[in-house]
Amino acid sequence: MRWQEQQDQIEAEVYDVIDELSDLLSIPISYYPEVWWMGKTVDSDMVFLPEYLREELEIRNSQGRSYYIIDKRIVIIAEKIKDDILEEASHSFHFMASGISNRSRGTIECLYLDSLVEMFGFLGARLVELDSKNPYEAFPDIFRLLHGSQKNISCLLLEESDDNYDLYDFFVYQQGYGLADRIYFEYLSGNVSLSRLRRMFLNKFSTPNSAKSYFTRLKNEFWP
């Protein structure tokens, strides 16, 4: 399949995910994000990004990492992987629906907000696709481990990973995906309503320490 055909197909798939979430959660979306399928051979100049974003894109693209550029409203799909399309489309839907921002937040608040952002990204993917897999499911809940145990796990993960491993990223994804899984299962069981999910996706976390407080409440409610 030629590049343009791949591009058109992936763009349509991203928009389908956004439409499904919009319909399911009764949250209207007034516009679609820009979508680019890069592959590992596509010139990043095609995306017309500022230099600092282009450098980041080239790094992520070389690693096969898809992502959503928040301030530019651009979905980047590095490889044609279904889970990437689902999650990045879900990220774009969440940011468009909530208007959430990490500006003017301290480091700790950003940590919890980033964890929540990953939770919403994976939760949205789960709501659209039942079989989405949590790659962190087998890892223990590092949030509740003693400092020494956290350090041991960090060293073990570093040994098994490449030089790009980062404990901050691991925490954000492991916590976010874990919470998304548990909330999704409670939704399937009828214990979490669509109206509650809708309120969650619309939350801006705009008051001081609101992301940390909300994250903690979700941990206590959903994570054993």
C-alpha positions as CSV (number, residue, x, y, z in Angstrom):
1,M,0.0,0.0,0.0
2,R,1.3,3.4,-0.9
3,W,2.1,6.1,1.7
4,Q,-1.0,8.2,0.8
5,E,-3.3,5.3,1.1
6,Q,-1.8,4.4,4.5
7,Q,-2.0,8.0,5.6
8,D,-5.7,8.2,4.6
9,Q,-6.5,4.9,6.3
10,I,-4.8,5.8,9.6
11,E,-6.4,9.3,9.6
12,A,-9.8,7.7,9.1
13,E,-9.2,5.2,12.0
14,V,-8.1,8.0,14.3
15,Y,-11.3,10.0,13.5
16,D,-13.4,6.9,14.0
17,V,-12.0,6.4,17.5
18,I,-12.7,10.0,18.4
19,D,-16.3,9.7,17.0
20,E,-16.9,6.6,19.1
21,L,-15.7,8.2,22.3
22,S,-17.7,11.3,21.5
23,D,-20.9,9.3,21.0
24,L,-20.3,7.0,24.0
25,L,-19.6,9.8,26.5
26,S,-22.0,12.4,25.0
27,I,-19.1,14.9,24.6
28,P,-19.3,16.8,21.3
29,I,-16.1,17.5,19.5
30,S,-16.1,20.6,17.2
31,Y,-12.9,19.7,15.2
32,Y,-10.5,16.9,14.5
33,P,-6.8,16.9,15.1
34,E,-4.3,16.8,12.3
35,V,-3.0,13.2,11.8
36,W,0.3,12.1,10.3
37,W,1.5,8.6,9.7
38,M,5.3,8.9,9.7
39,G,6.6,5.4,9.3
40,K,10.4,5.3,9.7
41,T,11.1,6.6,6.2
42,V,8.9,9.7,5.9
43,D,10.6,13.1,6.0
44,S,9.6,14.9,9.2
45,D,9.8,18.2,7.2
46,M,6.4,17.3,5.8
47,V,4.7,18.0,9.2
48,F,5.8,21.7,9.3
49,L,6.8,21.8,12.9
50,P,9.0,24.2,14.8
51,E,12.6,23.1,15.0
52,Y,12.4,22.0,18.7
53,L,9.4,19.8,18.0
54,R,10.9,18.4,14.8
55,E,13.9,17.2,16.7
56,E,11.7,15.5,19.3
57,L,9.6,14.0,16.5
58,E,12.7,12.5,14.8
59,I,13.9,10.9,18.0
60,R,10.5,9.4,18.8
61,N,10.0,8.3,15.2
62,S,13.3,6.5,15.1
63,Q,12.2,4.6,18.2
64,G,8.8,3.8,16.7
65,R,7.0,5.9,19.3
66,S,3.6,7.5,18.5
67,Y,2.4,10.5,20.4
68,Y,0.0,13.5,20.5
69,I,1.5,17.0,20.2
70,I,-0.9,18.9,22.5
71,D,-0.3,22.5,21.6
72,K,-0.3,21.8,17.8
73,R,-3.2,19.3,18.0
74,I,-1.4,16.8,15.9
75,V,-1.6,13.0,16.2
76,I,1.7,11.3,15.1
77,I,1.6,7.6,14.4
78,A,5.1,6.3,14.0
79,E,4.1,2.8,12.9
80,K,0.8,1.3,11.8
81,I,0.0,-0.3,15.2
82,K,-3.6,-0.6,16.2
83,D,-2.9,0.1,19.9
84,D,-1.0,3.3,19.0
85,I,-3.9,4.5,16.9
86,L,-6.4,3.8,19.6
87,E,-4.4,5.4,22.4
88,E,-3.2,8.5,20.6
89,A,-6.7,9.1,19.2
90,S,-8.0,8.8,22.8
91,H,-5.4,11.3,24.0
92,S,-6.4,13.8,21.4
93,F,-10.1,13.3,22.3
94,H,-9.3,13.8,26.0
95,F,-7.3,17.0,25.5
96,M,-9.9,18.4,23.1
97,A,-12.8,17.6,25.4
98,S,-11.2,18.8,28.7
99,G,-8.9,21.6,27.6
100,I,-6.5,20.3,30.2
101,S,-3.0,21.9,30.5
102,N,0.1,21.3,32.6
103,R,1.2,24.9,32.5
104,S,2.0,26.6,35.9
105,R,2.1,23.3,37.7
106,G,4.9,22.1,40.0
107,T,6.9,19.0,39.5
108,I,4.8,16.8,41.8
109,E,1.5,18.0,40.4
110,C,2.8,17.3,36.8
111,L,3.7,13.8,37.8
112,Y,0.2,13.0,38.9
113,L,-1.4,14.9,36.0
114,D,0.8,13.0,33.6
115,S,-0.3,9.7,35.2
116,L,-4.0,10.8,34.8
117,V,-3.4,11.7,31.2
118,E,-2.0,8.3,30.5
119,M,-5.0,6.8,32.4
120,F,-7.4,8.7,30.1
121,G,-5.5,7.7,27.0
122,F,-5.6,4.0,27.9
123,L,-9.1,4.1,29.3
124,G,-10.4,5.7,26.1
125,A,-8.7,3.0,24.1
126,R,-10.2,0.3,26.3
127,L,-13.7,1.8,25.9
128,V,-13.4,1.5,22.1
129,E,-11.4,-1.8,21.9
130,L,-12.1,-4.5,24.4
131,D,-8.8,-6.4,23.8
132,S,-6.4,-3.5,24.4
133,K,-3.5,-4.9,26.4
134,N,-1.9,-3.3,29.5
135,P,1.9,-3.9,29.0
136,Y,2.5,-3.0,32.7
137,E,0.0,-5.5,34.2
138,A,2.6,-7.9,35.5
139,F,4.6,-5.2,37.4
140,P,3.9,-4.6,41.1
141,D,2.3,-1.3,42.2
142,I,5.5,0.7,42.7
143,F,3.5,3.6,44.3
144,R,2.9,1.4,47.4
145,L,6.4,-0.1,47.7
146,L,9.0,1.0,50.2
147,H,11.8,3.2,48.9
148,G,14.3,0.3,48.9
149,S,11.9,-1.9,46.9
150,Q,11.3,0.9,44.4
151,K,15.0,1.2,44.0
152,N,15.4,-2.5,43.4
153,I,12.7,-2.5,40.8
154,S,14.2,0.5,39.1
155,C,17.6,-1.2,38.9
156,L,16.0,-4.4,37.5
157,L,14.1,-2.5,34.9
158,L,17.2,-0.6,33.9
159,E,19.1,-3.9,33.4
160,E,16.3,-5.2,31.2
161,S,15.7,-2.0,29.2
162,D,17.8,0.2,26.9
163,D,19.5,3.4,27.8
164,N,16.3,5.3,27.3
165,Y,14.6,3.9,30.4
166,D,13.3,6.5,32.8
167,L,11.7,5.8,36.2
168,Y,9.4,8.8,35.8
169,D,8.0,7.4,32.6
170,F,7.6,4.0,34.1
171,F,5.7,5.4,37.1
172,V,3.4,7.5,34.8
173,Y,2.5,4.7,32.5
174,Q,2.3,1.9,35.0
175,Q,0.1,3.9,37.3
176,G,-2.0,5.4,34.5
177,Y,-2.6,2.1,32.7
178,G,-3.3,0.2,35.9
179,L,-6.0,2.7,37.0
180,A,-7.5,2.7,33.5
181,D,-7.8,-1.1,33.6
182,R,-9.5,-1.2,37.0
183,I,-11.9,1.6,36.2
184,Y,-12.8,-0.1,32.9
185,F,-13.5,-3.4,34.6
186,E,-15.7,-1.6,37.2
187,Y,-17.5,0.0,34.3
188,L,-18.1,-3.4,32.7
189,S,-19.4,-4.6,36.0
190,G,-21.9,-1.8,36.2
191,N,-20.1,-0.1,39.2
192,V,-19.0,3.0,37.2
193,S,-21.6,4.8,35.1
194,L,-21.1,6.5,31.7
195,S,-22.1,9.8,33.3
196,R,-19.2,9.4,35.8
197,L,-16.8,8.6,33.0
198,R,-18.0,11.7,31.1
199,R,-17.3,13.9,34.2
200,M,-13.9,12.4,34.5
201,F,-13.0,13.1,30.9
202,L,-14.2,16.7,31.2
203,N,-12.2,17.4,34.4
204,K,-9.6,20.2,33.8
205,F,-7.8,19.8,37.2
206,S,-7.5,23.5,37.2
207,T,-7.3,24.2,41.0
208,P,-4.0,23.8,43.0
209,N,-3.0,20.2,43.7
210,S,-6.2,19.0,42.1
211,A,-4.4,16.3,40.0
212,K,-2.6,14.9,43.0
213,S,-5.8,14.9,45.1
214,Y,-7.9,13.2,42.3
215,F,-5.2,10.6,41.6
216,T,-5.0,9.7,45.3
217,R,-8.8,9.3,45.5
218,L,-8.8,7.0,42.4
219,K,-5.9,5.0,43.9
220,N,-7.8,4.4,47.1
221,E,-11.0,3.6,45.3
222,F,-9.8,1.4,42.5
223,W,-6.3,0.0,43.2
224,P,-6.2,-2.8,45.9
